[in-house]
């Protein structure tokens, strides 16, 4: 799986803004990260000295649910750069969806965003505006560069995890610094990797000393996201696309079914890591979820979730 160093600055800018939204930190879709906020403040000054703090507080009010906050992350897929976003700033999402301009990078995401309920739509528009206002400050952060040596180390770590997460071999991995400890899946119909035959892009944090994480964490997070993709595809194959998570909706993390898929993926990765003698490494990564993290026992899963794990293990080529 190639490690792609994306030149698209808009996704990281959106994630940078969302990393400051503390008011919804308890939601699964949150990317709020105090360590990242502290990193940004060291280089840019406190968010309260800019419009970012006020905008982040308002976003927590306008995007108060897991589904709304997850869907808002599709805004990261709309444009390749702040310049492209700025060229569309005078048109709202509805107008853009009716006549998508050349600057739009993902029409499927745009259509989903434009159909959001009125209150949520206000939050999505605020997120676009907040990002454009924050763009000059975001550009002043130290360059988010994955040096050749670190990139090679990450590629090696990912290759070593294919036996415990075989779908890693089917994806491209794209680090974004503002995601830090988290990851996201971008399905193939939404990906923009020229010439790539990957089923999806997996977005992870950027391995770095400040604000972190390290290579091992990024690799295991990518393995988890690849397992989520695997479980999702198995569910879709077993019961039809209507019963699985649709491409855009899965990437946005729908409330219905998404947590079950996530939990099945956690158990699937834990089983394979145990069998490969890498349980301690997986546990070190999993510890960042804290004491309330989901259990990793297939026996304690709901029957439908356990069946998904069993189907993944029984698939041809599955370890």
N, C-alpha and C positions, 0 to 999 in steps of 0.2 A: 504494500500500500504506500504510494508516494506521500511524503510530507510536503505539502504545498505551502509555500510562503506567499500568502495572498497580498496583492498590491491594493486590494479594495479597503479603503480606510473608513467608509461609511459603516460597515458592520461593527467594527470595534468602537466607533464613536457612539452608536446606539447602545451598545453594551456598557460603555463607559457611563453614559447617563443613567441607565437602569441600575448599574452597580451602586448608585447613590440613593436609590429609592428605599429608604429604611422602613417606611410605614407598612410595607407588605412583606417584610422579611420572613414572616412565618409561613408564607405560601410556598408550595413546592416549586412553582415556576419562578420564584424570585432569584435574581442574580445579585442582590445586595451583598456587599462584601466589605466589612470594616477595614480589612487589611489593604484592599485596593483603594478605598477612600483615603486612607492615611497616606498611601503611596502618592496619590494624585495631589493631596494637600502639601506634601513635602516639596513638590515641584511647581505647583501652581498657586499655592495659598489655599485657604479654606474655601469650600464651595459657597459658604455664606457671603463671601465677598463678591460673588458673581450671581447671575440669575439662576444658576444651577440648583442651589438649595431650595429656593422657592418653587421652582419647576418640579423638583423631585417630590416635594411634599404634596403638590397638586396632583401629580401622577398617581400617588398612593390612593387618593380620593376617587379619581376618575377611573382607575383600573384596580378595583378592590378585590377581585376574585382571581382564583387560579386560572380559570379559562381566559379571562380578559387579559391578565398579565402575560400569559403564555402567548396569546394571539398577538399581543403588541410586539413581541420579539420578531414577528415577520417583517416589521418595519426595517429591520437590519438587512433584509434581502432585497429591498426595493431599488437601491441605487448602488453603484460601485464607489462613489465618492461624494463628499460634501458639495463639490462643485456641481455634480449632476443633480443632487438633491436641491441645491439652490436654484438651479434653472427651472425647477418645477414648484418653487415655493409659493407662487401666487395662485396655484390651482389646488383645490382640495382633493381628497382621495376619490370622491365620487366623480369629479370631473376627469381626473387622471384615468380612472377605470373605464369611462365611456370612450375616451380617445387616448389610449396609452402612447406617450411620446417615446422617442428613441432612448431617452435616459433611463427608462424603466428596465431593470435587470430581470425582474421576475413577475410576469403578468398574473400568474396563479396566486401569488401572495397578495398582489394588489387587489384582485377580485375578492379575496377573502376579507381583507381589511376594509374595503369599501362597503361591505355588507354588514358591518358591525352595528349593534344597537346605538342609538343616538348618544347616550352618555359615554359609552366606550369609545365611540368615534371621536368625541371631543378629546379624550385622552390620547388617542392615536395622533391626532393633529397636533396636540401639545407636545408629544414626544418628538415629532418632526421639527417643530419650532425650537424646542429646547436643544436638540442636537445641533441645529444650525447656529444657534447663539453660542453654544459651547465649543464649536469647531475650532476657532483660533486657539483656545486654551488647550484643547486636546492635541492639536498639532505641535504645541510647545513642550509636550512630554518627551522624555528621552525616546529615541527611535526604538520601536518594537522589532528588533532584528534577531533572527535565529541564525547565529553564526554557523559556518559550515561544519565545524567540529560538533557543535551541539545538535545540529540537524542530523548528522550521521549517528550520533548516540541515540537520538529519539527513534530514528528509523530502525536501528538495531534492536532497541527495546520493544518496538512494536512487532517486528518480525519474530522475536522470541515469544511473544504472547499469542501468536496465531494458533498454537495447539490448544489454548484455553478459550480463545475467542476466534473461531475460524473465519467469521465474517469480516474480520479485520483485513483479510486478503482481498475483499471486494469493495473497499472504500478508499477514499482519499482523506487524509487527515490535515486539517487546516487550523493552526493555532491562532488564537486571538487573545491578546494579553488581558483584556478586561473580563474574560470569562474565568480566569484564574483557576479555581478548583473544580469548576463545573464543565459540562459538555452538552452539546446539542447535536441532533441528527438532521441533516438536510438531504431529503430524498433526491434520487437521480433526476426526476423531472424538474427539480428546482435548482439543481447544481449548475455551476457555470464553469466547470473545469474544461477548458478547450481540449478536445481530443481524448478526454478521459472516458473509459468504459466502466467506471466505477458505478455501483448501485447508489452511492450516496457520498456526501461529504460529512465527515464528523468534525465538528468544531470543538476545540479544547482550549485550555489555557496555554500560555506561552511559557516554555521552560526558561526560567531566569531566576537570578538571586533576589531581585527586588521588582515586584512584590511576591515572587514565587509563582508557581510551584516548581518542584524538581522534575527531572525527566521521568522518574519512576511513577510519580503521581499521574502525569499526563498520559503515559502509556496505559496504565490501568484504567484511567477514566475513559480513554478511547476504547479499551476492551469492553468496558461496561456498555458504552453507547452502541458498539457493534453487536453486543448481545441483545440490547433492546431492539435494534433493527431486525435481528434474526427472529426474535420471538414475534415481532409484529408481522413479518412476512409469513411465518408459519401459521399464525392466526388467520391471516387473510386467505392463505391457500386452503386452510381447512374449512373455513366457513364462508368464503366469498368476501370480496372487497367491502360490501356493505356492513359486514360484521367486524371488520378490522378497522384500523385507523387510516383514513384517507391520507394521501401524501402530504398535503398542506396541513391538515388538521393534526396529524401525528407530529410533524415538526413543531407545531405550535403547542403540543401537549394538551389534548382535550381532557376535560375532567372525567368524562365517562369512559372507563376502560383503560385509560392511560396508566393509572397507578397499578392496576393488576398486571399489565404488561411489564411495567418497571420492576415489580416485585418478582415476577417469574424470571426476568433477566438477571436479577441479583442472585437468585438461587442457582440458576443455570451456570453462571460464572463461578460461583463458589464451589459447586460440584466438580467442575472441570479443573479448577485450580487445585483442589484437594487431591484429585487423581494424578495430577501432574507434579505433585510435590511442591507446589507454590502457594500453599494455603497461607503461610506466614506473610508473604509479600502482599497477597490480596487483602489480608486482614489489616496490614499497615495502611494500605490505601483506604479501606472501608472505614477505618477509625475516624476519618474526617467528617463522616456523617453524624457522629456523636452517639450518645447512649440510646437515643430513640430510633436508631436506624432499624429498618425492617429485618426480621430474622432471616436466616439462610437455610432453613430446613424445609425440604420438599414435603415432608410428612405433615407439616403444619400449614401448608398452603390450602387455599380453597380448591375444590376438585377441578374447576376449570383452569386454574393457574397451574396446578400440578400436571394436568394433561398437556398444557403448552410446553412445559419443561420436558415431559416424556417425548412429545413429538419432535422437539429439537434434538434430543439425544438419539432418537431413532432415525433421523434423516441421514441419507447417504453421505458419507464422508465426515460425519460428526464424530468427534472424539468421545 
